[in-house]
Amino acid sequence: MGGFRLLGSLGSALLFGASTPIAKLLLGITDPLLHAGLLYLGSGAGLALVATGGRSLGLGRSEALLRAPDLPWLAAIVLFGGVLGPALLMRGLTLTPASTGALLLNTEGLAACCLARDDAERERAAAAVKIWLLAQIENKRAAPASDIVETASDEPFAPERLAA
């Protein structure tokens, strides 16, 4: 079972890392908001398959019950994490290189680490901050000049349009 979890974790990390550059490539074909919606539709379909497969295999789930005081928090999570977040991510990818977008997306995990409550968690958070800073430095050092500013004449925020 441990090997399955390790492979699942590595596969998840691989797919997460590849998702932003692939999303950047697909943005040339679709509208950013439509693209975000399609990503979430695919995610929901995948979760439905996993849930159905788990039930057919007899795997039980233990979850806390949803109570009335949880509803405002749930609404905020859906609004920011399920609607605004993906839409703004796809819009941001139209304005930045995919490598920068992927690094910025990883700051979500970094922010969660920085909410540490004990000494061991603080040490892990400090290590995560150092890794993130080194990744930022490497990204700036390795990025060719043409990758730093990606503009096209059909982008609404292109510098050529602002000067006109």
Secondary structure, DSSP 8 states (H G I E B T S, - for coil): -HHHHHHHHHHHHHHHHHHHHHHHHHTTTS-HHHHHHHHHHHHHHHHHHHHHHHHHTT---------GGGHHHHHHHIIIIIIIHHHHHHHHHTTS-HHHHHHHHTHHHHHHHTT--SHHHHHHHHHHHHHHHHHHHHHHHH--HHHH----TTSTT-HHHHH-
